Amino acid sequence: MKTSRREIKARILRLKSKRVIDRSVSMTEITRSLFSATWKNYIDDVKTVARLNKQNLIKITQKGKKLDPRKLKSPVNLSLKSDR
């Protein structure tokens, strides 16, 4: 059964809210928590949700630098916009 974009977004926010404020969460970690053994098949779905986040809640980074959501390549990390 396919997980909806809404469910993926909720998982991103839930995992991130459990983190220490200055830590990000990886796309891989989010995808594994949703799809366990078949997670590699769904990494693009999680990337799509991160790109479509128009509420501006998520900051997307790679090696500490902010990324353009339209140009995501792994490894990518997510943090909440309120994080510093």
C-alpha positions as a Python dict, from the first residue, in 0.01 Angstrom:
ca = {
    (1, 'M'): (0, 0, 0),
    (2, 'K'): (135, 342, -98),
    (3, 'T'): (190, 599, 175),
    (4, 'S'): (33, 935, 98),
    (5, 'R'): (224, 1261, 75),
    (6, 'R'): (37, 1380, 383),
    (7, 'E'): (161, 1078, 582),
    (8, 'I'): (518, 1133, 463),
    (9, 'K'): (507, 1501, 558),
    (10, 'A'): (366, 1414, 901),
    (11, 'R'): (646, 1162, 957),
    (12, 'I'): (910, 1418, 858),
    (13, 'L'): (774, 1669, 1108),
    (14, 'R'): (727, 1406, 1381),
    (15, 'L'): (1083, 1270, 1349),
    (16, 'K'): (1228, 1618, 1338),
    (17, 'S'): (1032, 1732, 1645),
    (18, 'K'): (1193, 1449, 1845),
    (19, 'R'): (1544, 1570, 1758),
    (20, 'V'): (1772, 1795, 1955),
    (21, 'I'): (1709, 2142, 1817),
    (22, 'D'): (2039, 2169, 1630),
    (23, 'R'): (2024, 1827, 1463),
    (24, 'S'): (1873, 1747, 1127),
    (25, 'V'): (1711, 1424, 1013),
    (26, 'S'): (1817, 1243, 697),
    (27, 'M'): (1590, 1152, 409),
    (28, 'T'): (1707, 792, 450),
    (29, 'E'): (1599, 783, 814),
    (30, 'I'): (1254, 915, 727),
    (31, 'T'): (1211, 671, 440),
    (32, 'R'): (1329, 373, 648),
    (33, 'S'): (1086, 462, 927),
    (34, 'L'): (797, 457, 679),
    (35, 'F'): (887, 165, 454),
    (36, 'S'): (1142, -48, 647),
    (37, 'A'): (1273, -328, 420),
    (38, 'T'): (1167, -164, 91),
    (39, 'W'): (1275, 190, 179),
    (40, 'K'): (1505, 234, -123),
    (41, 'N'): (1203, 211, -352),
    (42, 'Y'): (1045, 516, -187),
    (43, 'I'): (1324, 768, -137),
    (44, 'D'): (1198, 973, -433),
    (45, 'D'): (852, 997, -271),
    (46, 'V'): (1005, 1149, 41),
    (47, 'K'): (1213, 1389, -169),
    (48, 'T'): (898, 1495, -354),
    (49, 'V'): (721, 1581, -30),
    (50, 'A'): (1019, 1784, 86),
    (51, 'R'): (1015, 1975, -245),
    (52, 'L'): (642, 2038, -224),
    (53, 'N'): (651, 2178, 128),
    (54, 'K'): (502, 2517, 50),
    (55, 'Q'): (437, 2600, 416),
    (56, 'N'): (810, 2668, 446),
    (57, 'L'): (845, 2449, 756),
    (58, 'I'): (1144, 2246, 641),
    (59, 'K'): (1499, 2353, 564),
    (60, 'I'): (1683, 2119, 325),
    (61, 'T'): (2059, 2096, 362),
    (62, 'Q'): (2357, 1897, 239),
    (63, 'K'): (2686, 1918, 429),
    (64, 'G'): (2538, 2209, 624),
    (65, 'K'): (2456, 2420, 318),
    (66, 'K'): (2101, 2509, 217),
    (67, 'L'): (1984, 2338, -105),
    (68, 'D'): (1742, 2433, -376),
    (69, 'P'): (1452, 2186, -325),
    (70, 'R'): (1431, 2132, -702),
    (71, 'K'): (1788, 1996, -715),
    (72, 'L'): (1798, 1733, -442),
    (73, 'K'): (2066, 1466, -447),
    (74, 'S'): (2146, 1228, -165),
    (75, 'P'): (2255, 1256, 109),
    (76, 'V'): (2008, 1527, 209),
    (77, 'N'): (1906, 1635, 558),
    (78, 'L'): (1595, 1811, 681),
    (79, 'S'): (1552, 2043, 974),
    (80, 'L'): (1269, 2267, 1086),
    (81, 'K'): (1286, 2629, 973),
    (82, 'S'): (1294, 2740, 1338),
    (83, 'D'): (1621, 2547, 1388),
    (84, 'R'): (1941, 2747, 1386),
}
